[in-house]
Structures are given as C-alpha cells and as structure tokens.
Amino acid sequence: MAENTVKIDISFQSLVEAISSLEIAEKQQLWELLEAELFPDEEDSPEDITEIEAARADYKAGDYITFDEYTIQRARKSKSTNLLATRA
C-alpha cells in the first residue's frame, strides 16, 4: 500500500497555540506520538508500561502531590529523624 504524505507550512507559534487548545487525552496521544518519534529505539518493558499507565491514572484521579508539597514532607521527616537521633 502506498504511503500518502502531506506537508504543510505552519508557524511554530500556531502549532503551540493549537496544542494548547487540545484536551488532556489528545495531548497524551500527541505526547506518545512525539515520544515514539524522538526515541524510536527505546522500547518500554511491559512492567514499565504498566507503571506508566498506573501513574497516569493516579494523576488523572488527582492522586499526586506537587514538588513543593513533597519537599515540605521530606523536610518534616528529616527533622523528625534528626530529633529522634539526638535523643538516643
């Protein structure tokens, strides 16, 4: 079967604006397409794919913390650990 090719001229800014208007699911599809184009030789193992899908599901469900929240939690844990160590 012959492959059809279409080439169009579009400014990068127009492309960025078009991407910004996409829904999350469409952006994820685009991400996967770009990932496959940029890293064609890097195949994910079935375990990696499962972990990635689980992480995406968690994110979509709102089950995540921001980096700032994470650093605050880590700082609190470090303080607690240091207090216990100095008391021992």
PDB file with SEQRES, HELIX, SHEET and CRYST1 records, atoms N, CA, C and O in Angstrom:
SEQRES   1 A   88  MET ALA GLU ASN THR VAL LYS ILE ASP ILE SER PHE GLN          
SEQRES   2 A   88  SER LEU VAL GLU ALA ILE SER SER LEU GLU ILE ALA GLU          
SEQRES   3 A   88  LYS GLN GLN LEU TRP GLU LEU LEU GLU ALA GLU LEU PHE          
SEQRES   4 A   88  PRO ASP GLU GLU ASP SER PRO GLU ASP ILE THR GLU ILE          
SEQRES   5 A   88  GLU ALA ALA ARG ALA ASP TYR LYS ALA GLY ASP TYR ILE          
SEQRES   6 A   88  THR PHE ASP GLU TYR THR ILE GLN ARG ALA ARG LYS SER          
SEQRES   7 A   88  LYS SER THR ASN LEU LEU ALA THR ARG ALA                      
HELIX    1 AA1 PHE A   12  SER A   20  1                                   9    
HELIX    2 AA2 ILE A   24  LEU A   38  1                                  15    
HELIX    3 AA3 PRO A   46  LYS A   60  1                                  15    
HELIX    4 AA4 PHE A   67  ARG A   87  1                                  21    
CRYST1    1.000    1.000    1.000  90.00  90.00  90.00 P 1           1          
ATOM      1  N   MET A   1       0.844  -1.175   0.000  1.00  0.00           N  
ATOM      2  CA  MET A   1       0.000   0.000   0.000  1.00  0.00           C  
ATOM      3  C   MET A   1       0.889   1.237   0.000  1.00  0.00           C  
ATOM      4  O   MET A   1       1.838   1.317   0.780  1.00  0.00           O  
ATOM      5  N   ALA A   2       0.594   2.192  -0.859  1.00  0.00           N  
ATOM      6  CA  ALA A   2       1.386   3.410  -0.961  1.00  0.00           C  
ATOM      7  C   ALA A   2       1.102   4.320   0.225  1.00  0.00           C  
ATOM      8  O   ALA A   2      -0.028   4.421   0.703  1.00  0.00           O  
ATOM      9  N   GLU A   3       2.149   4.972   0.678  1.00  0.00           N  
ATOM     10  CA  GLU A   3       2.000   5.884   1.814  1.00  0.00           C  
ATOM     11  C   GLU A   3       1.708   7.282   1.296  1.00  0.00           C  
ATOM     12  O   GLU A   3       2.420   7.791   0.430  1.00  0.00           O  
ATOM     13  N   ASN A   4       0.661   7.901   1.824  1.00  0.00           N  
ATOM     14  CA  ASN A   4       0.314   9.270   1.452  1.00  0.00           C  
ATOM     15  C   ASN A   4       1.047  10.231   2.372  1.00  0.00           C  
ATOM     16  O   ASN A   4       1.122  10.007   3.580  1.00  0.00           O  
ATOM     17  N   THR A   5       1.584  11.296   1.805  1.00  0.00           N  
ATOM     18  CA  THR A   5       2.301  12.279   2.593  1.00  0.00           C  
ATOM     19  C   THR A   5       1.705  13.651   2.339  1.00  0.00           C  
ATOM     20  O   THR A   5       1.442  14.038   1.200  1.00  0.00           O  
ATOM     21  N   VAL A   6       1.500  14.369   3.421  1.00  0.00           N  
ATOM     22  CA  VAL A   6       1.005  15.731   3.326  1.00  0.00           C  
ATOM     23  C   VAL A   6       1.970  16.616   4.097  1.00  0.00           C  
ATOM     24  O   VAL A   6       2.281  16.341   5.256  1.00  0.00           O  
ATOM     25  N   LYS A   7       2.438  17.665   3.464  1.00  0.00           N  
ATOM     26  CA  LYS A   7       3.318  18.606   4.134  1.00  0.00           C  
ATOM     27  C   LYS A   7       2.648  19.972   4.116  1.00  0.00           C  
ATOM     28  O   LYS A   7       2.137  20.424   3.091  1.00  0.00           O  
ATOM     29  N   ILE A   8       2.663  20.610   5.267  1.00  0.00           N  
ATOM     30  CA  ILE A   8       2.071  21.941   5.367  1.00  0.00           C  
ATOM     31  C   ILE A   8       3.056  22.865   6.076  1.00  0.00           C  
ATOM     32  O   ILE A   8       3.887  22.422   6.868  1.00  0.00           O  
ATOM     33  N   ASP A   9       2.947  24.138   5.779  1.00  0.00           N  
ATOM     34  CA  ASP A   9       3.741  25.144   6.477  1.00  0.00           C  
ATOM     35  C   ASP A   9       2.871  25.748   7.562  1.00  0.00           C  
ATOM     36  O   ASP A   9       1.791  26.274   7.298  1.00  0.00           O  
ATOM     37  N   ILE A  10       3.364  25.661   8.790  1.00  0.00           N  
ATOM     38  CA  ILE A  10       2.642  26.229   9.923  1.00  0.00           C  
ATOM     39  C   ILE A  10       3.687  26.822  10.856  1.00  0.00           C  
ATOM     40  O   ILE A  10       4.724  26.210  11.111  1.00  0.00           O  
ATOM     41  N   SER A  11       3.412  27.997  11.355  1.00  0.00           N  
ATOM     42  CA  SER A  11       4.391  28.613  12.257  1.00  0.00           C  
ATOM     43  C   SER A  11       4.433  27.839  13.569  1.00  0.00           C  
ATOM     44  O   SER A  11       3.450  27.220  13.978  1.00  0.00           O  
ATOM     45  N   PHE A  12       5.587  27.888  14.216  1.00  0.00           N  
ATOM     46  CA  PHE A  12       5.723  27.195  15.493  1.00  0.00           C  
ATOM     47  C   PHE A  12       4.729  27.747  16.506  1.00  0.00           C  
ATOM     48  O   PHE A  12       4.142  26.987  17.276  1.00  0.00           O  
ATOM     49  N   GLN A  13       4.537  29.066  16.512  1.00  0.00           N  
ATOM     50  CA  GLN A  13       3.600  29.691  17.452  1.00  0.00           C  
ATOM     51  C   GLN A  13       2.174  29.178  17.213  1.00  0.00           C  
ATOM     52  O   GLN A  13       1.443  28.921  18.170  1.00  0.00           O  
ATOM     53  N   SER A  14       1.777  29.027  15.956  1.00  0.00           N  
ATOM     54  CA  SER A  14       0.449  28.486  15.646  1.00  0.00           C  
ATOM     55  C   SER A  14       0.321  27.053  16.134  1.00  0.00           C  
ATOM     56  O   SER A  14      -0.730  26.646  16.630  1.00  0.00           O  
ATOM     57  N   LEU A  15       1.390  26.300  15.991  1.00  0.00           N  
ATOM     58  CA  LEU A  15       1.403  24.915  16.468  1.00  0.00           C  
ATOM     59  C   LEU A  15       1.246  24.882  17.989  1.00  0.00           C  
ATOM     60  O   LEU A  15       0.466  24.087  18.514  1.00  0.00           O  
ATOM     61  N   VAL A  16       1.978  25.735  18.692  1.00  0.00           N  
ATOM     62  CA  VAL A  16       1.887  25.805  20.155  1.00  0.00           C  
ATOM     63  C   VAL A  16       0.466  26.169  20.577  1.00  0.00           C  
ATOM     64  O   VAL A  16      -0.080  25.575  21.507  1.00  0.00           O  
ATOM     65  N   GLU A  17      -0.122  27.128  19.906  1.00  0.00           N  
ATOM     66  CA  GLU A  17      -1.491  27.533  20.237  1.00  0.00           C  
ATOM     67  C   GLU A  17      -2.483  26.402  19.981  1.00  0.00           C  
ATOM     68  O   GLU A  17      -3.416  26.201  20.758  1.00  0.00           O  
ATOM     69  N   ALA A  18      -2.281  25.670  18.898  1.00  0.00           N  
ATOM     70  CA  ALA A  18      -3.163  24.547  18.587  1.00  0.00           C  
ATOM     71  C   ALA A  18      -3.034  23.461  19.649  1.00  0.00           C  
ATOM     72  O   ALA A  18      -4.034  22.883  20.074  1.00  0.00           O  
ATOM     73  N   ILE A  19      -1.812  23.185  20.075  1.00  0.00           N  
ATOM     74  CA  ILE A  19      -1.590  22.172  21.104  1.00  0.00           C  
ATOM     75  C   ILE A  19      -2.224  22.600  22.421  1.00  0.00           C  
ATOM     76  O   ILE A  19      -2.807  21.785  23.136  1.00  0.00           O  
ATOM     77  N   SER A  20      -2.105  23.879  22.731  1.00  0.00           N  
ATOM     78  CA  SER A  20      -2.688  24.398  23.974  1.00  0.00           C  
ATOM     79  C   SER A  20      -4.201  24.225  24.020  1.00  0.00           C  
ATOM     80  O   SER A  20      -4.785  24.111  25.098  1.00  0.00           O  
ATOM     81  N   SER A  21      -4.825  24.207  22.868  1.00  0.00           N  
ATOM     82  CA  SER A  21      -6.284  24.090  22.830  1.00  0.00           C  
ATOM     83  C   SER A  21      -6.777  22.641  22.905  1.00  0.00           C  
ATOM     84  O   SER A  21      -7.982  22.404  22.988  1.00  0.00           O  
ATOM     85  N   LEU A  22      -5.858  21.674  22.878  1.00  0.00           N  
ATOM     86  CA  LEU A  22      -6.246  20.265  22.924  1.00  0.00           C  
ATOM     87  C   LEU A  22      -6.719  19.853  24.314  1.00  0.00           C  
ATOM     88  O   LEU A  22      -6.334  20.451  25.319  1.00  0.00           O  
ATOM     89  N   GLU A  23      -7.552  18.832  24.354  1.00  0.00           N  
ATOM     90  CA  GLU A  23      -7.969  18.230  25.623  1.00  0.00           C  
ATOM     91  C   GLU A  23      -6.819  17.358  26.140  1.00  0.00           C  
ATOM     92  O   GLU A  23      -5.903  17.012  25.394  1.00  0.00           O  
ATOM     93  N   ILE A  24      -6.884  17.016  27.408  1.00  0.00           N  
ATOM     94  CA  ILE A  24      -5.819  16.222  28.033  1.00  0.00           C  
ATOM     95  C   ILE A  24      -5.577  14.909  27.283  1.00  0.00           C  
ATOM     96  O   ILE A  24      -4.429  14.551  27.024  1.00  0.00           O  
ATOM     97  N   ALA A  25      -6.625  14.205  26.940  1.00  0.00           N  
ATOM     98  CA  ALA A  25      -6.466  12.910  26.252  1.00  0.00           C  
ATOM     99  C   ALA A  25      -5.757  13.097  24.911  1.00  0.00           C  
ATOM    100  O   ALA A  25      -4.938  12.264  24.520  1.00  0.00           O  
ATOM    101  N   GLU A  26      -6.066  14.180  24.211  1.00  0.00           N  
ATOM    102  CA  GLU A  26      -5.420  14.447  22.929  1.00  0.00           C  
ATOM    103  C   GLU A  26      -3.950  14.809  23.132  1.00  0.00           C  
ATOM    104  O   GLU A  26      -3.093  14.421  22.338  1.00  0.00           O  
ATOM    105  N   LYS A  27      -3.665  15.553  24.196  1.00  0.00           N  
ATOM    106  CA  LYS A  27      -2.272  15.899  24.496  1.00  0.00           C  
ATOM    107  C   LYS A  27      -1.477  14.646  24.844  1.00  0.00           C  
ATOM    108  O   LYS A  27      -0.310  14.530  24.470  1.00  0.00           O  
ATOM    109  N   GLN A  28      -2.096  13.711  25.554  1.00  0.00           N  
ATOM    110  CA  GLN A  28      -1.415  12.457  25.877  1.00  0.00           C  
ATOM    111  C   GLN A  28      -1.115  11.664  24.611  1.00  0.00           C  
ATOM    112  O   GLN A  28      -0.044  11.070  24.487  1.00  0.00           O  
ATOM    113  N   GLN A  29      -2.062  11.652  23.668  1.00  0.00           N  
ATOM    114  CA  GLN A  29      -1.824  10.970  22.393  1.00  0.00           C  
ATOM    115  C   GLN A  29      -0.657  11.616  21.662  1.00  0.00           C  
ATOM    116  O   GLN A  29       0.206  10.926  21.119  1.00  0.00           O  
ATOM    117  N   LEU A  30      -0.637  12.944  21.652  1.00  0.00           N  
ATOM    118  CA  LEU A  30       0.443  13.676  20.997  1.00  0.00           C  
ATOM    119  C   LEU A  30       1.772  13.380  21.685  1.00  0.00           C  
ATOM    120  O   LEU A  30       2.792  13.186  21.023  1.00  0.00           O  
ATOM    121  N   TRP A  31       1.754  13.345  23.020  1.00  0.00           N  
ATOM    122  CA  TRP A  31       2.968  13.029  23.791  1.00  0.00           C  
ATOM    123  C   TRP A  31       3.513  11.662  23.377  1.00  0.00           C  
ATOM    124  O   TRP A  31       4.711  11.506  23.141  1.00  0.00           O  
ATOM    125  N   GLU A  32       2.621  10.679  23.293  1.00  0.00           N  
ATOM    126  CA  GLU A  32       3.038   9.327  22.926  1.00  0.00           C  
ATOM    127  C   GLU A  32       3.600   9.285  21.509  1.00  0.00           C  
ATOM    128  O   GLU A  32       4.576   8.583  21.245  1.00  0.00           O  
ATOM    129  N   LEU A  33       2.988  10.030  20.605  1.00  0.00           N  
ATOM    130  CA  LEU A  33       3.472  10.094  19.225  1.00  0.00           C  
ATOM    131  C   LEU A  33       4.865  10.720  19.185  1.00  0.00           C  
ATOM    132  O   LEU A  33       5.769  10.189  18.541  1.00  0.00           O  
ATOM    133  N   LEU A  34       5.034  11.843  19.871  1.00  0.00           N  
ATOM    134  CA  LEU A  34       6.331  12.509  19.896  1.00  0.00           C  
ATOM    135  C   LEU A  34       7.393  11.635  20.552  1.00  0.00           C  
ATOM    136  O   LEU A  34       8.530  11.572  20.085  1.00  0.00           O  
ATOM    137  N   GLU A  35       7.023  10.972  21.619  1.00  0.00           N  
ATOM    138  CA  GLU A  35       7.952  10.086  22.313  1.00  0.00           C  
ATOM    139  C   GLU A  35       8.436   8.975  21.374  1.00  0.00           C  
ATOM    140  O   GLU A  35       9.623   8.648  21.346  1.00  0.00           O  
ATOM    141  N   ALA A  36       7.512   8.404  20.612  1.00  0.00           N  
ATOM    142  CA  ALA A  36       7.870   7.345  19.667  1.00  0.00           C  
ATOM    143  C   ALA A  36       8.766   7.884  18.550  1.00  0.00           C  
ATOM    144  O   ALA A  36       9.667   7.187  18.082  1.00  0.00           O  
ATOM    145  N   GLU A  37       8.518   9.119  18.126  1.00  0.00           N  
ATOM    146  CA  GLU A  37       9.330   9.728  17.079  1.00  0.00           C  
ATOM    147  C   GLU A  37      10.723  10.094  17.585  1.00  0.00           C  
ATOM    148  O   GLU A  37      11.713   9.922  16.874  1.00  0.00           O  
ATOM    149  N   LEU A  38      10.796  10.596  18.810  1.00  0.00           N  
ATOM    150  CA  LEU A  38      12.065  11.064  19.355  1.00  0.00           C  
ATOM    151  C   LEU A  38      12.951   9.924  19.858  1.00  0.00           C  
ATOM    152  O   LEU A  38      14.177  10.009  19.792  1.00  0.00           O  
ATOM    153  N   PHE A  39      12.327   8.862  20.358  1.00  0.00           N  
ATOM    154  CA  PHE A  39      13.075   7.757  20.946  1.00  0.00           C  
ATOM    155  C   PHE A  39      12.619   6.421  20.362  1.00  0.00           C  
ATOM    156  O   PHE A  39      12.084   5.580  21.084  1.00  0.00           O  
ATOM    157  N   PRO A  40      12.828   6.222  19.059  1.00  0.00           N  
ATOM    158  CA  PRO A  40      12.287   5.019  18.416  1.00  0.00           C  
ATOM    159  C   PRO A  40      12.918   3.716  18.887  1.00  0.00           C  
ATOM    160  O   PRO A  40      12.276   2.668  18.821  1.00  0.00           O  
ATOM    161  N   ASP A  41      14.152   3.757  19.359  1.00  0.00           N  
ATOM    162  CA  ASP A  41      14.832   2.528  19.749  1.00  0.00           C  
ATOM    163  C   ASP A  41      14.632   2.160  21.205  1.00  0.00           C  
ATOM    164  O   ASP A  41      15.055   1.090  21.643  1.00  0.00           O  
ATOM    165  N   GLU A  42      13.994   3.033  21.953  1.00  0.00           N  
ATOM    166  CA  GLU A  42      13.801   2.774  23.373  1.00  0.00           C  
ATOM    167  C   GLU A  42      12.410   2.196  23.606  1.00  0.00           C  
ATOM    168  O   GLU A  42      11.425   2.928  23.699  1.00  0.00           O  
ATOM    169  N   GLU A  43      12.350   0.891  23.698  1.00  0.00           N  
ATOM    170  CA  GLU A  43      11.067   0.239  23.945  1.00  0.00           C  
ATOM    171  C   GLU A  43      10.903   0.009  25.431  1.00  0.00           C  
ATOM    172  O   GLU A  43      11.827  -0.431  26.115  1.00  0.00           O  
ATOM    173  N   ASP A  44       9.706   0.315  25.925  1.00  0.00           N  
ATOM    174  CA  ASP A  44       9.416   0.092  27.340  1.00  0.00           C  
ATOM    175  C   ASP A  44       9.051  -1.368  27.560  1.00  0.00           C  
ATOM    176  O   ASP A  44       8.396  -1.999  26.731  1.00  0.00           O  
ATOM    177  N   SER A  45       9.486  -1.878  28.680  1.00  0.00           N  
ATOM    178  CA  SER A  45       9.124  -3.245  29.045  1.00  0.00           C  
ATOM    179  C   SER A  45       7.651  -3.247  29.462  1.00  0.00           C  
ATOM    180  O   SER A  45       7.097  -2.195  29.779  1.00  0.00           O  
ATOM    181  N   PRO A  46       7.017  -4.416  29.464  1.00  0.00           N  
ATOM    182  CA  PRO A  46       5.619  -4.482  29.919  1.00  0.00           C  
ATOM    183  C   PRO A  46       5.449  -3.936  31.339  1.00  0.00           C  
ATOM    184  O   PRO A  46       4.430  -3.324  31.658  1.00  0.00           O  
ATOM    185  N   GLU A  47       6.459  -4.164  32.186  1.00  0.00           N  
ATOM    186  CA  GLU A  47       6.391  -3.647  33.559  1.00  0.00           C  
ATOM    187  C   GLU A  47       6.427  -2.120  33.562  1.00  0.00           C  
ATOM    188  O   GLU A  47       5.688  -1.478  34.308  1.00  0.00           O  
ATOM    189  N   ASP A  48       7.303  -1.536  32.712  1.00  0.00           N  
ATOM    190  CA  ASP A  48       7.393  -0.081  32.621  1.00  0.00           C  
ATOM    191  C   ASP A  48       6.069   0.510  32.135  1.00  0.00           C  
ATOM    192  O   ASP A  48       5.588   1.511  32.666  1.00  0.00           O  
ATOM    193  N   ILE A  49       5.499  -0.120  31.133  1.00  0.00           N  
ATOM    194  CA  ILE A  49       4.232   0.368  30.579  1.00  0.00           C  
ATOM    195  C   ILE A  49       3.147   0.323  31.637  1.00  0.00           C  
ATOM    196  O   ILE A  49       2.358   1.260  31.755  1.00  0.00           O  
ATOM    197  N   THR A  50       3.098  -0.754  32.409  1.00  0.00           N  
ATOM    198  CA  THR A  50       2.111  -0.879  33.482  1.00  0.00           C  
ATOM    199  C   THR A  50       2.293   0.228  34.512  1.00  0.00           C  
ATOM    200  O   THR A  50       1.317   0.836  34.952  1.00  0.00           O  
ATOM    201  N   GLU A  51       3.545   0.494  34.899  1.00  0.00           N  
ATOM    202  CA  GLU A  51       3.817   1.555  35.873  1.00  0.00           C  
ATOM    203  C   GLU A  51       3.452   2.928  35.328  1.00  0.00           C  
ATOM    204  O   GLU A  51       2.900   3.756  36.053  1.00  0.00           O  
ATOM    205  N   ILE A  52       3.752   3.173  34.069  1.00  0.00           N  
ATOM    206  CA  ILE A  52       3.421   4.451  33.443  1.00  0.00           C  
ATOM    207  C   ILE A  52       1.914   4.649  33.394  1.00  0.00           C  
ATOM    208  O   ILE A  52       1.414   5.723  33.727  1.00  0.00           O  
ATOM    209  N   GLU A  53       1.191   3.617  32.980  1.00  0.00           N  
ATOM    210  CA  GLU A  53      -0.269   3.709  32.918  1.00  0.00           C  
ATOM    211  C   GLU A  53      -0.867   3.940  34.308  1.00  0.00           C  
ATOM    212  O   GLU A  53      -1.811   4.716  34.457  1.00  0.00           O  
ATOM    213  N   ALA A  54      -0.318   3.270  35.324  1.00  0.00           N  
ATOM    214  CA  ALA A  54      -0.804   3.457  36.694  1.00  0.00           C  
ATOM    215  C   ALA A  54      -0.537   4.882  37.167  1.00  0.00           C  
ATOM    216  O   ALA A  54      -1.388   5.496  37.810  1.00  0.00           O  
ATOM    217  N   ALA A  55       0.640   5.404  36.850  1.00  0.00           N  
ATOM    218  CA  ALA A  55       0.972   6.774  37.242  1.00  0.00           C  
ATOM    219  C   ALA A  55       0.055   7.781  36.552  1.00  0.00           C  
ATOM    220  O   ALA A  55      -0.392   8.742  37.178  1.00  0.00           O  
ATOM    221  N   ARG A  56      -0.225   7.568  35.281  1.00  0.00           N  
ATOM    222  CA  ARG A  56      -1.128   8.466  34.550  1.00  0.00           C  
ATOM    223  C   ARG A  56      -2.547   8.401  35.138  1.00  0.00           C  
ATOM    224  O   ARG A  56      -3.222   9.425  35.251  1.00  0.00           O  
ATOM    225  N   ALA A  57      -2.988   7.205  35.506  1.00  0.00           N  
ATOM    226  CA  ALA A  57      -4.316   7.054  36.114  1.00  0.00           C  
ATOM    227  C   ALA A  57      -4.372   7.768  37.464  1.00  0.00           C  
ATOM    228  O   ALA A  57      -5.354   8.440  37.780  1.00  0.00           O  
ATOM    229  N   ASP A  58      -3.312   7.618  38.254  1.00  0.00           N  
ATOM    230  CA  ASP A  58      -3.251   8.313  39.543  1.00  0.00           C  
ATOM    231  C   ASP A  58      -3.314   9.822  39.342  1.00  0.00           C  
ATOM    232  O   ASP A  58      -4.047  10.518  40.045  1.00  0.00           O  
ATOM    233  N   TYR A  59      -2.550  10.322  38.387  1.00  0.00           N  
ATOM    234  CA  TYR A  59      -2.528  11.762  38.119  1.00  0.00           C  
ATOM    235  C   TYR A  59      -3.905  12.246  37.681  1.00  0.00           C  
ATOM    236  O   TYR A  59      -4.391  13.277  38.146  1.00  0.00           O  
ATOM    237  N   LYS A  60      -4.522  11.495  36.788  1.00  0.00           N  
ATOM    238  CA  LYS A  60      -5.844  11.871  36.283  1.00  0.00           C  
ATOM    239  C   LYS A  60      -6.873  11.884  37.409  1.00  0.00           C  
ATOM    240  O   LYS A  60      -7.797  12.698  37.399  1.00  0.00           O  
ATOM    241  N   ALA A  61      -6.715  10.978  38.387  1.00  0.00           N  
ATOM    242  CA  ALA A  61      -7.639  10.893  39.525  1.00  0.00           C  
ATOM    243  C   ALA A  61      -7.311  11.930  40.606  1.00  0.00           C  
ATOM    244  O   ALA A  61      -8.018  12.038  41.607  1.00  0.00           O  
ATOM    245  N   GLY A  62      -6.232  12.689  40.392  1.00  0.00           N  
ATOM    246  CA  GLY A  62      -5.854  13.702  41.373  1.00  0.00           C  
ATOM    247  C   GLY A  62      -5.002  13.163  42.502  1.00  0.00           C  
ATOM    248  O   GLY A  62      -4.788  13.848  43.503  1.00  0.00           O  
ATOM    249  N   ASP A  63      -4.514  11.947  42.352  1.00  0.00           N  
ATOM    250  CA  ASP A  63      -3.720  11.309  43.394  1.00  0.00           C  
ATOM    251  C   ASP A  63      -2.234  11.621  43.173  1.00  0.00           C  
ATOM    252  O   ASP A  63      -1.473  10.783  42.690  1.00  0.00           O  
ATOM    253  N   TYR A  64      -1.849  12.830  43.533  1.00  0.00           N  
ATOM    254  CA  TYR A  64      -0.461  13.255  43.402  1.00  0.00           C  
ATOM    255  C   TYR A  64      -0.218  14.431  44.337  1.00  0.00           C  
ATOM    256  O   TYR A  64      -1.157  15.040  44.848  1.00  0.00           O  
ATOM    257  N   ILE A  65       1.066  14.741  44.554  1.00  0.00           N  
ATOM    258  CA  ILE A  65       1.424  15.929  45.314  1.00  0.00           C  
ATOM    259  C   ILE A  65       2.372  16.756  44.462  1.00  0.00           C  
ATOM    260  O   ILE A  65       3.064  16.226  43.594  1.00  0.00           O  
ATOM    261  N   THR A  66       2.400  18.056  44.715  1.00  0.00           N  
ATOM    262  CA  THR A  66       3.302  18.919  43.967  1.00  0.00           C  
ATOM    263  C   THR A  66       4.720  18.741  44.504  1.00  0.00           C  
ATOM    264  O   THR A  66       4.917  18.169  45.576  1.00  0.00           O  
ATOM    265  N   PHE A  67       5.681  19.220  43.771  1.00  0.00           N  
ATOM    266  CA  PHE A  67       7.064  19.132  44.210  1.00  0.00           C  
ATOM    267  C   PHE A  67       7.257  19.906  45.515  1.00  0.00           C  
ATOM    268  O   PHE A  67       7.975  19.455  46.408  1.00  0.00           O  
ATOM    269  N   ASP A  68       6.617  21.069  45.624  1.00  0.00           N  
ATOM    270  CA  ASP A  68       6.721  21.860  46.854  1.00  0.00           C  
ATOM    271  C   ASP A  68       6.171  21.081  48.052  1.00  0.00           C  
ATOM    272  O   ASP A  68       6.777  21.078  49.123  1.00  0.00           O  
ATOM    273  N   GLU A  69       5.033  20.426  47.873  1.00  0.00           N  
ATOM    274  CA  GLU A  69       4.459  19.615  48.957  1.00  0.00           C  
ATOM    275  C   GLU A  69       5.405  18.475  49.337  1.00  0.00           C  
ATOM    276  O   GLU A  69       5.576  18.160  50.514  1.00  0.00           O  
ATOM    277  N   TYR A  70       6.007  17.871  48.335  1.00  0.00           N  
ATOM    278  CA  TYR A  70       6.948  16.771  48.577  1.00  0.00           C  
ATOM    279  C   TYR A  70       8.146  17.250  49.390  1.00  0.00           C  
ATOM    280  O   TYR A  70       8.548  16.593  50.350  1.00  0.00           O  
ATOM    281  N   THR A  71       8.721  18.399  49.006  1.00  0.00           N  
ATOM    282  CA  THR A  71       9.894  18.889  49.733  1.00  0.00           C  
ATOM    283  C   THR A  71       9.544  19.255  51.172  1.00  0.00           C  
ATOM    284  O   THR A  71      10.363  19.059  52.070  1.00  0.00           O  
ATOM    285  N   ILE A  72       8.357  19.775  51.404  1.00  0.00           N  
ATOM    286  CA  ILE A  72       7.921  20.075  52.772  1.00  0.00           C  
ATOM    287  C   ILE A  72       7.807  18.787  53.573  1.00  0.00           C  
ATOM    288  O   ILE A  72       8.262  18.733  54.716  1.00  0.00           O  
ATOM    289  N   GLN A  73       7.211  17.753  52.999  1.00  0.00           N  
ATOM    290  CA  GLN A  73       7.087  16.454  53.683  1.00  0.00           C  
ATOM    291  C   GLN A  73       8.464  15.879  54.006  1.00  0.00           C  
ATOM    292  O   GLN A  73       8.685  15.368  55.104  1.00  0.00           O  
ATOM    293  N   ARG A  74       9.391  15.966  53.046  1.00  0.00           N  
ATOM    294  CA  ARG A  74      10.742  15.436  53.260  1.00  0.00           C  
ATOM    295  C   ARG A  74      11.451  16.200  54.372  1.00  0.00           C  
ATOM    296  O   ARG A  74      12.157  15.609  55.189  1.00  0.00           O  
ATOM    297  N   ALA A  75      11.259  17.521  54.397  1.00  0.00           N  
ATOM    298  CA  ALA A  75      11.894  18.338  55.430  1.00  0.00           C  
ATOM    299  C   ALA A  75      11.350  17.961  56.806  1.00  0.00           C  
ATOM    300  O   ALA A  75      12.106  17.875  57.774  1.00  0.00           O  
ATOM    301  N   ARG A  76      10.052  17.738  56.890  1.00  0.00           N  
ATOM    302  CA  ARG A  76       9.446  17.338  58.170  1.00  0.00           C  
ATOM    303  C   ARG A  76       9.975  15.977  58.619  1.00  0.00           C  
ATOM    304  O   ARG A  76      10.268  15.782  59.799  1.00  0.00           O  
ATOM    305  N   LYS A  77      10.099  15.039  57.683  1.00  0.00           N  
ATOM    306  CA  LYS A  77      10.618  13.709  58.026  1.00  0.00           C  
ATOM    307  C   LYS A  77      12.064  13.802  58.490  1.00  0.00           C  
ATOM    308  O   LYS A  77      12.461  13.119  59.434  1.00  0.00           O  
ATOM    309  N   SER A  78      12.850  14.642  57.832  1.00  0.00           N  
ATOM    310  CA  SER A  78      14.251  14.805  58.223  1.00  0.00           C  
ATOM    311  C   SER A  78      14.355  15.381  59.623  1.00  0.00           C  
ATOM    312  O   SER A  78      15.183  14.937  60.419  1.00  0.00           O  
ATOM    313  N   LYS A  79      13.518  16.369  59.932  1.00  0.00           N  
ATOM    314  CA  LYS A  79      13.525  16.964  61.263  1.00  0.00           C  
ATOM    315  C   LYS A  79      13.142  15.927  62.314  1.00  0.00           C  
ATOM    316  O   LYS A  79      13.760  15.864  63.377  1.00  0.00           O  
ATOM    317  N   SER A  80      12.134  15.119  62.026  1.00  0.00           N  
ATOM    318  CA  SER A  80      11.696  14.081  62.967  1.00  0.00           C  
ATOM    319  C   SER A  80      12.798  13.060  63.190  1.00  0.00           C  
ATOM    320  O   SER A  80      13.047  12.652  64.324  1.00  0.00           O  
ATOM    321  N   THR A  81      13.461  12.644  62.118  1.00  0.00           N  
ATOM    322  CA  THR A  81      14.539  11.676  62.216  1.00  0.00           C  
ATOM    323  C   THR A  81      15.705  12.259  63.003  1.00  0.00           C  
ATOM    324  O   THR A  81      16.306  11.574  63.831  1.00  0.00           O  
ATOM    325  N   ASN A  82      16.025  13.522  62.744  1.00  0.00           N  
ATOM    326  CA  ASN A  82      17.141  14.158  63.460  1.00  0.00           C  
ATOM    327  C   ASN A  82      16.831  14.308  64.945  1.00  0.00           C  
ATOM    328  O   ASN A  82      17.723  14.141  65.776  1.00  0.00           O  
ATOM    329  N   LEU A  83      15.586  14.621  65.296  1.00  0.00           N  
ATOM    330  CA  LEU A  83      15.203  14.743  66.696  1.00  0.00           C  
ATOM    331  C   LEU A  83      15.327  13.409  67.422  1.00  0.00           C  
ATOM    332  O   LEU A  83      15.808  13.345  68.553  1.00  0.00           O  
ATOM    333  N   LEU A  84      14.888  12.348  66.756  1.00  0.00           N  
ATOM    334  CA  LEU A  84      14.985  11.018  67.362  1.00  0.00           C  
ATOM    335  C   LEU A  84      16.442  10.611  67.537  1.00  0.00           C  
ATOM    336  O   LEU A  84      16.796   9.983  68.535  1.00  0.00           O  
ATOM    337  N   ALA A  85      17.274  10.960  66.589  1.00  0.00           N  
ATOM    338  CA  ALA A  85      18.690  10.585  66.654  1.00  0.00           C  
ATOM    339  C   ALA A  85      19.388  11.343  67.785  1.00  0.00           C  
ATOM    340  O   ALA A  85      20.240  10.776  68.469  1.00  0.00           O  
ATOM    341  N   THR A  86      19.043  12.600  67.987  1.00  0.00           N  
ATOM    342  CA  THR A  86      19.706  13.379  69.035  1.00  0.00           C  
ATOM    343  C   THR A  86      19.238  12.968  70.425  1.00  0.00           C  
ATOM    344  O   THR A  86      19.966  13.160  71.399  1.00  0.00           O  
ATOM    345  N   ARG A  87      18.056  12.415  70.532  1.00  0.00           N  
ATOM    346  CA  ARG A  87      17.523  11.959  71.832  1.00  0.00           C  
ATOM    347  C   ARG A  87      18.084  10.610  72.230  1.00  0.00           C  
ATOM    348  O   ARG A  87      18.092  10.260  73.410  1.00  0.00           O  
ATOM    349  N   ALA A  88      18.551   9.857  71.260  1.00  0.00           N  
ATOM    350  CA  ALA A  88      19.029   8.489  71.551  1.00  0.00           C  
ATOM    351  C   ALA A  88      20.373   8.476  72.231  1.00  0.00           C  
ATOM    352  O   ALA A  88      20.900   7.406  72.535  1.00  0.00           O  
TER     353      ALA A  88                                                      
END                                                                             
